[in-house]
Structures are given as structure tokens and as C-alpha cells.
Amino acid sequence: MTKIYFVRHAQPVHDWENDSTRPLTDEGISDSKKVTELLKTAEINCFYSSPYKRSVDTILESSLFYGADIITDERLRERQKGDGGNNYGMFQKRWADFSYCEEGGESLGEVQARNIEAFIKILTNQKDKNIAIGTHGTALSTILNYYNPEFGCEDFLRIIDYMPYIIRLDFNGLKYLGNQELLIIEKEFLGKARADKVVALK
């Protein structure tokens, strides 16, 4: 059996302009130690990650514990943002139509396609190993949706404030067997989006 430990990054500096170089906050760095504590017991064989700094840094200490390199793959990066920002209405539009994207942004379908392409290659090349993958909230959500199409907007919003977050997916070859949430540390990420949701539901 192949065990995939998806690690959504710890809390980043949200007002950092460059998405790819956005660092973790001091709190995020501290919370990453909880990731290390968990992965130390998982007998990880290899590490993969989005190339974005916050994802790499969240699993860096864990990789050093095992003396393993982190293999980065550009296809595992987060969704490219466009005009319009993040709010509850935009989340609903994206999840209702995987081909929808704001100007300059990526659709969830595009994000899912490249993440799954990279992920299936990992599954194929690392069969029956324990693998840690540094990821992002939207990127991970599209992967979870691929294996469970019932995973939708509300599920995405449930995990959006989990930083870091670890969920293990189990596979027999390429066959998905199930998942288990292993670590949840809640940090406010999109409080305004939640406020917008409350207004929308009134």
C-alpha cells in the first residue's frame, strides 16, 4: 500500500506580494514543528512539494530528519490568482463550474489537471512507499475532489483555515482506498470570506 501524507502549508505572511516566495510567519514556523513530530513516526521514504517557499519550508525540518531531499514540481503549485480576489461568491462560482476563472487566473479544472498529472507520476514511481507532499489549500482540495467528487465548496471552506493540515490518502497501486485527517491547526485565513458567506445566506 502507498501512503500519501499531504501537508498543507503552515501560516504564511498573507500580505506578502509574491505568491511563490511568500514566507511563513513566526507562528507558522513554530507550527511546522508539529508537522515534523507527526511525520517522524510515519517512516517517510520520500518528499515532494510545490516549489512555493511556504510549502517547502513547512516540510523542510521533516526532510532533514530523514536526510532526504525535497523534490519540487511546478505542477503542484497553488492556483494562479487573477482579478477579483477571494470571496465567498468567487469560491461558489469556481466550485460550481470547474472551467470558470477570473481574468488572469486559473480555473479549478486547470489546477486539478496539472496536480493530478504530477500526483499520478509520483504514485507510479513510488509504489508502496510512504510519501510526504507539501501542498496548498486549493491545490489539495482539487485532488481530494478528483478522488471524491462529492468534495465541494463547503468542504474547501472547512479546511481553508487549517494551516498546517495533514491528510493521509491510501492507495493500492493507483486505486484510491480512503483517507484520514491526521493534523489540524486552525488559523484565520479568510475571515472576510466567511463574513460574506453569512451575508449571502441571510
DRENGU-814311 format. One record per residue: residue number from 1; residue in one letter; chain; x, y, z of N, C-alpha, C in turn. Coordinates in steps of 0.001 Angstrom, whole numbers, plus 524288, in hexadecimal, padded with zeros to 5 digits. Layout:
<minus>
NUM / a / A / X / Y / Z / X / Y / Z / X / Y / Z
...
</minus>
This chain:
<minus>
1 / m / A / 80346 / 7FB52 / 80000 / 80000 / 80000 / 80000 / 80370 / 804EA / 80000
2 / t / A / 801D2 / 808BD / 7FD04 / 8047E / 80DC6 / 7FCD7 / 80194 / 8119B / 8004F
3 / k / A / 80477 / 8142F / 803C8 / 8020E / 817FF / 8074F / 80424 / 81D6B / 805F2
4 / i / A / 80084 / 820EE / 804B0 / 801EA / 82641 / 80330 / 80055 / 829F4 / 8078E
5 / y / A / 80425 / 82C9F / 809B9 / 8031D / 83075 / 80DD2 / 80333 / 835E3 / 80B52
6 / f / A / 7FE91 / 837E2 / 80A16 / 7FE3D / 83D26 / 807F6 / 7FEA0 / 8410B / 80C75
7 / v / A / 8023E / 844BB / 80BFF / 80326 / 848A1 / 8100B / 801E5 / 84E08 / 80DDA
8 / r / A / 7FD5A / 85010 / 80F52 / 7FC28 / 85575 / 80DDC / 7FF99 / 858F4 / 81148
9 / h / A / 801EE / 85CDB / 80EF8 / 805D6 / 86018 / 81193 / 803CB / 862C6 / 81688
10 / a / A / 80771 / 86443 / 819DD / 8062F / 86731 / 81E9B / 804F1 / 86CE3 / 81D2C
11 / q / A / 803B6 / 86FF9 / 82123 / 801F4 / 87561 / 82050 / 8061A / 878AF / 81D90
12 / p / A / 804B7 / 87B17 / 81912 / 80870 / 87E73 / 81653 / 8077F / 8842F / 8179B
13 / v / A / 80B03 / 88778 / 815C9 / 80A55 / 88D1F / 81631 / 80689 / 88EB1 / 811D7
14 / h / A / 8019D / 88FA3 / 8132D / 7FD84 / 89040 / 80F3A / 7FE31 / 8950F / 80BC6
15 / d / A / 80098 / 89932 / 80DD1 / 8010F / 89DF1 / 80AA8 / 8061B / 89E1C / 80777
16 / w / A / 808E8 / 899B2 / 80741 / 80D9D / 8994D / 803FC / 80BE1 / 8991E / 7FE4C
17 / e / A / 80DF7 / 89C98 / 7FB06 / 80BE9 / 89D42 / 7F5C3 / 80D0A / 898AE / 7F225
18 / n / A / 811CD / 896A1 / 7F242 / 81350 / 89275 / 7EEA6 / 81187 / 88D32 / 7F0CC
19 / d / A / 80DF3 / 88AAC / 7EE0A / 80BA0 / 885D4 / 7F004 / 80FA3 / 88178 / 7F097
20 / s / A / 81348 / 88127 / 7ECF9 / 816F1 / 87CC1 / 7ED01 / 81B0D / 87D2F / 7F150
21 / t / A / 81C3A / 881F7 / 7F301 / 82045 / 882B3 / 7F703 / 81DFE / 8840C / 7FC5D
22 / r / A / 818DE / 883C2 / 7FCEC / 81650 / 88535 / 801D8 / 81846 / 881B7 / 8064C
23 / p / A / 81A83 / 88410 / 80A65 / 81CB3 / 880F1 / 80EB3 / 818A3 / 87FA2 / 812D7
24 / l / A / 81A1C / 87C44 / 81663 / 816E0 / 87B1B / 81AE7 / 81783 / 87F62 / 81F03
25 / t / A / 8136F / 88037 / 8220F / 813DE / 8839D / 82695 / 81706 / 880CC / 82ACA
26 / d / A / 8188B / 8839C / 82EE0 / 81B35 / 88112 / 83340 / 817C7 / 87CCD / 8358C
27 / e / A / 812B5 / 87DDD / 835CA / 80F07 / 879FB / 837C7 / 80ED0 / 87541 / 8342E
28 / g / A / 80F01 / 8764E / 82F18 / 80EFC / 87211 / 82B4F / 813C9 / 86EAA / 82BC2
29 / i / A / 81847 / 87118 / 82C8B / 81D2A / 86E24 / 82D3E / 81CBA / 86AA8 / 83211
30 / s / A / 81A96 / 86CDC / 83649 / 819ED / 869D4 / 83B12 / 8162C / 86543 / 83A3F
31 / d / A / 811DF / 8663F / 83779 / 80E03 / 8621B / 8367E / 8102F / 85DD0 / 83301
32 / s / A / 81402 / 85F1A / 82FB4 / 8165C / 85B2A / 82C50 / 81917 / 856E8 / 82F6F
33 / k / A / 81A9B / 85823 / 8342D / 81D0F / 85432 / 8378B / 8192C / 84FDB / 838E8
34 / k / A / 8142F / 85126 / 83908 / 8102A / 84D27 / 839FC / 80FB7 / 84982 / 8354D
35 / v / A / 810A5 / 84BAD / 830A6 / 810DA / 8486F / 82BEF / 81556 / 8448D / 82C68
36 / t / A / 819D1 / 84675 / 82E0F / 81E6B / 84317 / 82EAE / 81D60 / 83ECE / 832AB
37 / e / A / 81AF8 / 84033 / 83708 / 819D0 / 83C59 / 83B16 / 8167A / 837EA / 838EB
38 / l / A / 8129C / 8394A / 835C2 / 80F30 / 8353F / 83391 / 81208 / 831FC / 82F75
39 / l / A / 814C5 / 83492 / 82BE6 / 81755 / 831B2 / 827A9 / 81BE6 / 82E63 / 82986
40 / k / A / 81E25 / 82FB5 / 82E08 / 82250 / 82C7B / 83035 / 8207E / 826E8 / 83142
41 / t / A / 81B82 / 82634 / 83246 / 81966 / 82108 / 83389 / 81734 / 81E3E / 82EBA
42 / a / A / 81772 / 820D7 / 82A37 / 814DB / 81EC5 / 82588 / 8187E / 81BB6 / 821EE
43 / e / A / 81D89 / 81B6F / 82340 / 82155 / 818A1 / 8200F / 8211C / 81A58 / 81A56
44 / i / A / 821B0 / 81F75 / 819A3 / 82161 / 821BE / 81465 / 82618 / 82017 / 8111A
45 / n / A / 82504 / 81E75 / 80C53 / 8292A / 81CCD / 808B7 / 82B05 / 82126 / 8051F
46 / c / A / 8277D / 824CD / 803C9 / 828FD / 828FB / 80033 / 8256A / 82DBA / 800DE
47 / f / A / 82770 / 83235 / 7FF31 / 824B6 / 83729 / 7FFCC / 8241B / 839E3 / 7FA89
48 / y / A / 81F62 / 83BB9 / 7F98C / 81E40 / 83EE5 / 7F4F2 / 81B98 / 843E4 / 7F6CD
49 / s / A / 81BA0 / 847E1 / 7F375 / 8191A / 84CBB / 7F506 / 81809 / 85045 / 7F062
50 / s / A / 81429 / 85393 / 7F10F / 813C3 / 85851 / 7EDEF / 818E9 / 85B46 / 7EE93
51 / p / A / 81AA3 / 85E18 / 7EA98 / 81F86 / 86107 / 7EB29 / 81EE9 / 865F6 / 7EE6E
52 / y / A / 81A2D / 8674C / 7EFF5 / 8194F / 86C1B / 7F2E0 / 81BB5 / 86BAC / 7F856
53 / k / A / 81E26 / 86FEC / 7FA04 / 82148 / 86FFB / 7FECB / 81E3F / 86E11 / 8038D
54 / r / A / 81963 / 86FB2 / 80432 / 8166F / 86E4E / 808E8 / 81573 / 86870 / 80944
55 / s / A / 814D3 / 865E3 / 804D0 / 813F8 / 86041 / 804CF / 81902 / 85D4F / 805EE
56 / v / A / 81D30 / 85EF2 / 80368 / 82244 / 85C75 / 8044C / 823EA / 85D17 / 809FD
57 / d / A / 82363 / 861D6 / 80C08 / 82537 / 862E0 / 81155 / 82215 / 85FEC / 81579
58 / t / A / 81D25 / 85EC7 / 8145D / 819EC / 85BF4 / 81823 / 81BC7 / 85658 / 818F1
59 / i / A / 81E0D / 853F8 / 814E0 / 81FE5 / 84E91 / 8155D / 825D7 / 84E28 / 81589
60 / l / A / 8287D / 852A5 / 81596 / 82E32 / 85299 / 81550 / 830A5 / 84FC4 / 819F4
61 / e / A / 82EFE / 8510D / 81EAD / 8313C / 84E8D / 8234E / 8304E / 848A9 / 82337
62 / s / A / 82BC7 / 84712 / 8214E / 82A95 / 84176 / 820E6 / 82E4C / 83EC3 / 81D1E
63 / s / A / 82F4F / 84144 / 818A8 / 832E0 / 83EED / 814CF / 83863 / 83E8B / 816F6
64 / l / A / 839F9 / 84278 / 819F7 / 83F31 / 8425C / 81C4F / 83FA5 / 83DF2 / 8204B
65 / f / A / 83B70 / 83CE6 / 8231B / 83B69 / 83896 / 826E6 / 83C9C / 8336A / 8242C
66 / y / A / 83A64 / 832BE / 81F7C / 83B32 / 82DE3 / 81C91 / 8400F / 82E16 / 81914
67 / g / A / 84289 / 832A4 / 818C5 / 846FF / 8332A / 81540 / 8456E / 832AA / 80F94
68 / a / A / 840BF / 83480 / 80E4B / 83EA2 / 833F1 / 80902 / 83E22 / 83939 / 80655
69 / d / A / 83EDC / 83944 / 8013C / 83DF8 / 83DFE / 7FE2E / 83821 / 83EBF / 7FD58
70 / i / A / 83697 / 84398 / 7FC7B / 83136 / 844D0 / 7FAF4 / 83126 / 8459F / 7F511
71 / i / A / 82E34 / 84264 / 7F260 / 82DB5 / 842CE / 7ECB3 / 82929 / 84681 / 7EB8D
72 / t / A / 82A3E / 84ADD / 7E8F3 / 8260D / 84E8E / 7E7BA / 82415 / 84DB7 / 7E226
73 / d / A / 81F1F / 84ED6 / 7E172 / 81CA2 / 84E35 / 7DC5B / 8190A / 852EB / 7DB8E
74 / e / A / 81A0B / 855DE / 7D775 / 81710 / 85A9C / 7D65D / 8113C / 8597B / 7D5C2
75 / r / A / 80FE0 / 854C6 / 7D423 / 80A5C / 8536B / 7D36B / 80764 / 8531F / 7D894
76 / l / A / 80A39 / 852B0 / 7DCE3 / 807BE / 85255 / 7E205 / 806DD / 857AD / 7E485
77 / r / A / 807F5 / 85BDD / 7E1B3 / 8076C / 86119 / 7E3E9 / 801A8 / 86275 / 7E4E3
78 / e / A / 800D7 / 866CF / 7E79A / 7FB95 / 8689E / 7E8C0 / 7F90F / 86B11 / 7E3ED
79 / r / A / 7F3FF / 86BD9 / 7E422 / 7F10F / 86E44 / 7DFE1 / 7F30C / 873C2 / 7DEC4
80 / q / A / 7F3AB / 874F6 / 7D9C3 / 7F51E / 87A3A / 7D821 / 7F083 / 87DE1 / 7D8F2
81 / k / A / 7F141 / 881EA / 7DC13 / 7ED0B / 88599 / 7DD29 / 7ECA6 / 889A1 / 7D8CC
82 / g / A / 7E7DB / 88B6F / 7D7F5 / 7E6F0 / 88F97 / 7D429 / 7E429 / 89424 / 7D6B0
83 / d / A / 7E170 / 89731 / 7D396 / 7DE8B / 89BAD / 7D595 / 7D98D / 899DA / 7D858
84 / g / A / 7D81F / 89CA2 / 7DC70 / 7D332 / 89B56 / 7DF0B / 7D3DB / 8997E / 7E490
85 / g / A / 7D87F / 897A1 / 7E5DE / 7D98F / 89625 / 7EB42 / 7D6BA / 8914B / 7ED11
86 / n / A / 7D74C / 89034 / 7F219 / 7D4CD / 88BA9 / 7F477 / 7D05A / 88D67 / 7F802
87 / n / A / 7CBB6 / 88B96 / 7F6D7 / 7C727 / 88C86 / 7FA23 / 7C35D / 8880B / 7F94A
88 / y / A / 7BF69 / 887C3 / 7FC84 / 7BBE9 / 88344 / 7FC52 / 7B94C / 882A3 / 7F6FD
89 / g / A / 7B7CD / 88710 / 7F49B / 7B559 / 886C0 / 7EF79 / 7B8EF / 88466 / 7EB61
90 / m / A / 7BDEE / 885E0 / 7EB87 / 7C1B2 / 883C5 / 7E7C6 / 7C29B / 87DF3 / 7E8BB
91 / f / A / 7C2F4 / 87C76 / 7EDB2 / 7C39D / 876E9 / 7EEF0 / 7BF15 / 873C1 / 7ECB7
92 / q / A / 7BA4B / 875AB / 7ED76 / 7B5B1 / 872EC / 7EB78 / 7B5E5 / 8724C / 7E58C
93 / k / A / 7B758 / 8766F / 7E2CD / 7B7A3 / 8763C / 7DD1D / 7BBA0 / 8722F / 7DB4F
94 / r / A / 7C02F / 87230 / 7DDC9 / 7C447 / 86E83 / 7DC2E / 7C2B0 / 868E0 / 7DD1B
95 / w / A / 7C05A / 867E0 / 7E1A7 / 7BF01 / 86280 / 7E2ED / 7BA27 / 8609E / 7DFFB
96 / a / A / 7B6D1 / 8643C / 7DE5E / 7B23C / 862C6 / 7DB44 / 7B3B5 / 86199 / 7D598
97 / d / A / 7B7EE / 863F0 / 7D3CC / 7B998 / 8634C / 7CE5E / 7BF89 / 86310 / 7CE3B
98 / f / A / 7C1AD / 85E63 / 7CDB2 / 7C75A / 85DAB / 7CDD2 / 7CA1E / 86034 / 7C937
99 / s / A / 7C731 / 86210 / 7C553 / 7C9A2 / 864BB / 7C0E4 / 7C9AB / 86AAB / 7C1A9
100 / y / A / 7C723 / 86C7D / 7C5CE / 7C6D5 / 8721F / 7C6BF / 7CBE7 / 8742B / 7C923
101 / c / A / 7CD93 / 878BA / 7C747 / 7D1DE / 87B6F / 7C9E3 / 7D15A / 88140 / 7C8EF
102 / e / A / 7D317 / 8844B / 7CCB8 / 7D330 / 889EA / 7CC0F / 7D792 / 88B50 / 7C845
103 / e / A / 7D77A / 89014 / 7C63E / 7DB71 / 891B2 / 7C27C / 7E0E4 / 89153 / 7C4DA
104 / g / A / 7E458 / 88E98 / 7C226 / 7E9B1 / 88E07 / 7C3EE / 7EA8C / 8898A / 7C7AC
105 / g / A / 7E658 / 886CC / 7C920 / 7E6C9 / 88286 / 7CCE1 / 7E62C / 87D31 / 7CA58
106 / e / A / 7E6CD / 8792E / 7CD7E / 7E610 / 873CF / 7CBC2 / 7E0CE / 871B9 / 7CDA2
107 / s / A / 7DE74 / 86E6A / 7CA8D / 7D9BE / 86BB4 / 7CC45 / 7DB4D / 86720 / 7CFC8
108 / l / A / 7D780 / 8653E / 7D2DE / 7D894 / 860A8 / 7D61D / 7D9B8 / 85BE2 / 7D2BF
109 / g / A / 7D765 / 85BAA / 7CE2D / 7D875 / 85752 / 7CAA3 / 7DE1E / 85735 / 7C8E6
110 / e / A / 7E044 / 85BC7 / 7C7CF / 7E5C6 / 85C1D / 7C63E / 7E958 / 85AA0 / 7CAC0
111 / v / A / 7E808 / 85C85 / 7CF6E / 7EB2D / 85B3A / 7D405 / 7EB09 / 85559 / 7D50D
112 / q / A / 7E663 / 85323 / 7D4B5 / 7E5C7 / 84D8D / 7D5B4 / 7E8CB / 84A4D / 7D1B4
113 / a / A / 7E87A / 84BC9 / 7CCC7 / 7EAF6 / 848B8 / 7C89E / 7F0E0 / 8485A / 7C968
114 / r / A / 7F368 / 84CC2 / 7CA8D / 7F91F / 84C8D / 7CB18 / 7FAC1 / 849FA / 7D039
115 / n / A / 7F7C0 / 84AD0 / 7D472 / 7F907 / 84841 / 7D961 / 7F85F / 84255 / 7D8FA
116 / i / A / 7F437 / 84093 / 7D69A / 7F34D / 83AF0 / 7D60E / 7F75C / 8387C / 7D271
117 / e / A / 7F8D3 / 83B42 / 7CE53 / 7FCEF / 83944 / 7CADB / 801F2 / 83840 / 7CDE5
118 / a / A / 80377 / 83C08 / 7D120 / 80837 / 83B66 / 7D44B / 80786 / 8371C / 7D855
119 / f / A / 802E8 / 836F0 / 7DABC / 801F2 / 83337 / 7DEEA / 801F2 / 82D95 / 7DCF6
120 / i / A / 7FF8F / 82C99 / 7D880 / 7FF72 / 82746 / 7D662 / 804F7 / 82571 / 7D508
121 / k / A / 8083B / 828FD / 7D33E / 80DB4 / 82793 / 7D230 / 8106D / 825FB / 7D740
122 / i / A / 80F5A / 828CE / 7DB82 / 81199 / 8276B / 7E091 / 80FB3 / 82211 / 7E24C
123 / l / A / 80A96 / 82128 / 7E1DA / 80862 / 81C12 / 7E355 / 80ADB / 817A2 / 7E02C
124 / t / A / 80BA8 / 81898 / 7DB3A / 80DD3 / 8149B / 7D7C8 / 8138A / 81375 / 7D913
125 / n / A / 8167A / 81790 / 7DA1D / 81C16 / 816F2 / 7DB0C / 81D74 / 8154A / 7E096
126 / q / A / 819ED / 81632 / 7E43E / 81B21 / 81528 / 7E9C5 / 81731 / 81157 / 7EC2F
127 / k / A / 815EA / 80D5E / 7E949 / 81205 / 8099A / 7EB0B / 81398 / 80711 / 7F041
128 / d / A / 80FBE / 80692 / 7F3BA / 81052 / 803F5 / 7F8D0 / 81418 / 806C9 / 7FC7D
129 / k / A / 814BC / 80BD8 / 7FBBA / 817FE / 80EF6 / 7FF3A / 814A7 / 812C6 / 8025B
130 / n / A / 8170A / 81510 / 80652 / 81487 / 81930 / 80963 / 816BF / 81E61 / 80787
131 / i / A / 81354 / 821BB / 805A9 / 814FB / 82674 / 802E9 / 81280 / 82B45 / 80564
132 / a / A / 815A4 / 82F48 / 8064B / 813A8 / 8344D / 80827 / 813AE / 83827 / 803A3
133 / i / A / 80F63 / 83B0C / 80306 / 80EF2 / 83EE0 / 7FED8 / 80D46 / 8441D / 80123
134 / g / A / 81089 / 84821 / 80071 / 80F34 / 84D65 / 8021F / 80B91 / 84FED / 7FE32
135 / t / A / 80721 / 851E8 / 80011 / 8031E / 853BF / 7FC7B / 80071 / 858A6 / 7FE89
136 / h / A / 7FC26 / 85A16 / 7FBEB / 7F937 / 85EDF / 7FD15 / 7F36C / 85D9B / 7FDB6
137 / g / A / 7F081 / 8615B / 7FFC6 / 7EAF6 / 86078 / 800CB / 7E7C7 / 85F3D / 7FBF3
138 / t / A / 7E838 / 86275 / 7F7E4 / 7E524 / 86186 / 7F326 / 7E73A / 85CE2 / 7F019
139 / a / A / 7EC54 / 85C8E / 7EF83 / 7EEA7 / 8582D / 7ECA4 / 7ED10 / 852FE / 7EF1B
140 / l / A / 7ED8F / 85298 / 7F443 / 7EC0E / 84DD2 / 7F6FD / 7E644 / 84CB7 / 7F65C
141 / s / A / 7E30D / 850B3 / 7F6B3 / 7DD65 / 84FF4 / 7F63F / 7DBDA / 84DB5 / 7F0F6
142 / t / A / 7DE8F / 84F56 / 7ECCE / 7DD47 / 84D26 / 7E7A6 / 7DEE2 / 84765 / 7E74B
143 / i / A / 7E309 / 845F5 / 7EA03 / 7E49A / 84070 / 7EA25 / 7E098 / 83D40 / 7ED27
144 / l / A / 7DEDD / 83F40 / 7F199 / 7DAE8 / 83C7C / 7F4AD / 7D5D7 / 83BF9 / 7F197
145 / n / A / 7D482 / 83FF3 / 7EE8E / 7CFDA / 83FBC / 7EB43 / 7D064 / 83BA3 / 7E6F9
146 / y / A / 7D516 / 83B0C / 7E4DE / 7D5FA / 83739 / 7E0B2 / 7D4BF / 831B5 / 7E29B
147 / y / A / 7D64A / 8308E / 7E76E / 7D56D / 82B4E / 7E985 / 7D030 / 82AC1 / 7EC52
148 / n / A / 7CDBD / 82F17 / 7ED9A / 7C888 / 82F16 / 7EFEF / 7C58A / 833BC / 7EDBE
149 / p / A / 7C2C0 / 83301 / 7E962 / 7C018 / 8375D / 7E6CA / 7BC1E / 83A2F / 7EA3C
150 / e / A / 7BA93 / 837D3 / 7EEA3 / 7B6FF / 83A7A / 7F22D / 7B9BB / 83ECD / 7F54A
151 / f / A / 7BEE5 / 83ED7 / 7F557 / 7C1D7 / 84300 / 7F7E0 / 7C0FD / 84802 / 7F4C8
152 / g / A / 7BEA2 / 84BF2 / 7F755 / 7BD41 / 850BB / 7F492 / 7BEAF / 855A2 / 7F783
153 / c / A / 7BBF5 / 859CF / 7F646 / 7BD3C / 85EF2 / 7F859 / 7BD1F / 85F16 / 7FE52
154 / e / A / 7B923 / 85CC6 / 800A9 / 7B8C4 / 85CEE / 8065C / 7BD39 / 859E2 / 808ED
155 / d / A / 7BED4 / 855B2 / 8067E / 7C347 / 852AD / 80888 / 7C850 / 855D7 / 80813
156 / f / A / 7C8DD / 85886 / 803AA / 7CD5E / 85BF6 / 802F2 / 7CD85 / 86031 / 80725
157 / l / A / 7C8FA / 8629B / 8082A / 7C8BC / 866B8 / 80C1F / 7C9C7 / 86493 / 8119B
158 / r / A / 7C88D / 85F9D / 8127D / 7C995 / 85D4F / 817A0 / 7CF64 / 85D11 / 818C2
159 / i / A / 7D27E / 85BD7 / 814BF / 7D817 / 85B21 / 815B4 / 7DB4C / 86009 / 8149B
160 / i / A / 7D8C2 / 86439 / 812BB / 7DBC0 / 868C8 / 810FA / 7DED0 / 86B55 / 81562
161 / d / A / 7DCF3 / 86ACD / 81A2B / 7DFA9 / 86D18 / 81E9F / 7E353 / 86944 / 8215F
162 / y / A / 7E40D / 8649D / 81F39 / 7E783 / 860BE / 8219B / 7ED0C / 8617B / 81F80
163 / m / A / 7F07F / 86368 / 822CF / 7F5E8 / 8648A / 82131 / 7F996 / 86398 / 825D1
164 / p / A / 7FC7C / 85F64 / 825E0 / 7FCBA / 85B34 / 821F9 / 7F83D / 85745 / 822AB
165 / y / A / 7F7D9 / 853EA / 81EC5 / 7F3C9 / 84FE5 / 81E9F / 7F628 / 84B1D / 81BFA
166 / i / A / 7F580 / 84696 / 81E5D / 7F785 / 841BF / 81C04 / 7F30F / 83DE5 / 81B54
167 / i / A / 7F283 / 83BF9 / 816A0 / 7EEB8 / 837DB / 81579 / 7F196 / 8338D / 81286
168 / r / A / 7F0D6 / 82EA5 / 81433 / 7F369 / 82A36 / 811A4 / 7EF99 / 82793 / 80DEE
169 / l / A / 7F144 / 826CA / 80918 / 7EE4A / 823E6 / 8053B / 7F107 / 81EB7 / 80440
170 / d / A / 7EE0E / 81A7B / 80437 / 7F036 / 81542 / 8037C / 7EEC3 / 81321 / 7FE21
171 / f / A / 7F28A / 81073 / 7FBB0 / 7F1C1 / 80E5A / 7F672 / 7F3DA / 808D1 / 7F60B
172 / n / A / 7F130 / 805A7 / 7F2F2 / 7F332 / 800A1 / 7F132 / 7F470 / 80155 / 7EB70
173 / g / A / 7F96B / 80221 / 7EA44 / 7FAC8 / 803B5 / 7E4F4 / 7F88C / 8091F / 7E3FD
174 / l / A / 7F541 / 80992 / 7DFEB / 7F2AC / 80E8A / 7DED4 / 7ED1E / 80EB1 / 7E0FB
175 / k / A / 7EB7C / 80A87 / 7E39C / 7E62A / 80A4B / 7E5AF / 7E5D8 / 80CFF / 7EAF6
176 / y / A / 7E264 / 810CF / 7EB4B / 7E1A3 / 813C9 / 7F01A / 7DE90 / 8108A / 7F406
177 / l / A / 7E090 / 8103B / 7F8D8 / 7DE18 / 80D0D / 7FCE3 / 7DB3D / 8103D / 80105
178 / g / A / 7DCF6 / 8150E / 801F2 / 7DA83 / 8183E / 805F9 / 7DE56 / 81C24 / 80838
179 / n / A / 7DC80 / 81F30 / 80C0B / 7DFE8 / 82327 / 80E56 / 7DEF5 / 823AC / 8142D
180 / q / A / 7E2A0 / 82641 / 816C0 / 7E22C / 8273D / 81C5B / 7E4CE / 82C71 / 81DAA
181 / e / A / 7E1F0 / 82FEC / 8203B / 7E43B / 834D1 / 82200 / 7E79B / 833C3 / 826CC
182 / l / A / 7EC61 / 835CC / 826B9 / 7F01C / 83496 / 82AE4 / 7F1AE / 83956 / 82E1E
183 / l / A / 7F192 / 83DFC / 82BD4 / 7F325 / 842AB / 82EA2 / 7EFF7 / 84750 / 82CB4
184 / i / A / 7ED9D / 84A23 / 8305E / 7EAB2 / 84EDF / 82F25 / 7EC63 / 8531F / 832F3
185 / i / A / 7EE94 / 8574C / 830DC / 7EFC5 / 85BE7 / 83403 / 7ECF9 / 8607B / 8316B
186 / e / A / 7E93B / 862B2 / 83430 / 7E5D8 / 866A3 / 831D0 / 7E808 / 86C1F / 83292
187 / k / A / 7E890 / 86EE7 / 82E38 / 7EA3C / 8745C / 82E2C / 7E693 / 8775F / 82A97
188 / e / A / 7E521 / 87C29 / 82C14 / 7E19E / 87F1F / 828BC / 7E460 / 880A1 / 823B3
189 / f / A / 7E1FA / 87F57 / 81F5F / 7E42B / 8808D / 81A42 / 7E0A8 / 8845C / 81755
190 / l / A / 7DBB4 / 882F0 / 816C7 / 7D825 / 8862E / 813BA / 7D351 / 88796 / 816ED
191 / g / A / 7D422 / 88A57 / 81B1B / 7CFC4 / 88BFA / 81E5D / 7CBB0 / 88EFF / 81B53
192 / k / A / 7CD66 / 8924E / 817AB / 7C9BD / 89562 / 8148E / 7C65D / 891DC / 81126
193 / a / A / 7C8BA / 88DB5 / 80F12 / 7C5B2 / 88A16 / 80BD3 / 7C163 / 88798 / 80F0C
194 / r / A / 7C28E / 88650 / 813E4 / 7BE99 / 88405 / 81743 / 7BA50 / 88804 / 8187A
195 / a / A / 7BBD9 / 88CED / 8193A / 7B7F7 / 89102 / 81A30 / 7B472 / 891BA / 8156C
196 / d / A / 7B6CA / 89197 / 810C9 / 7B3C5 / 891EF / 80BFD / 7AFDF / 88D72 / 80B94
197 / k / A / 7B182 / 888D7 / 80D5D / 7AE1F / 88447 / 80D29 / 7A960 / 88511 / 810A1
198 / v / A / 7AA3A / 8871C / 81541 / 7A5E3 / 88801 / 818DA / 7A1F0 / 88BC5 / 8166C
199 / v / A / 7A3EE / 88FF1 / 813FC / 7A07D / 893B5 / 81172 / 79D76 / 8911F / 80D06
200 / a / A / 7A030 / 88DE2 / 809F9 / 79DBF / 88B4E / 8057D / 7996A / 88794 / 80729
201 / l / A / 799FE / 8854C / 80BC6 / 79630 / 8817C / 80D8D / 79177 / 883F3 / 81034
202 / k / A / 791A9 / 888FA / 8116B / 78D54 / 88B97 / 8140B / 788C1 / 88C62 / 81053
</minus>
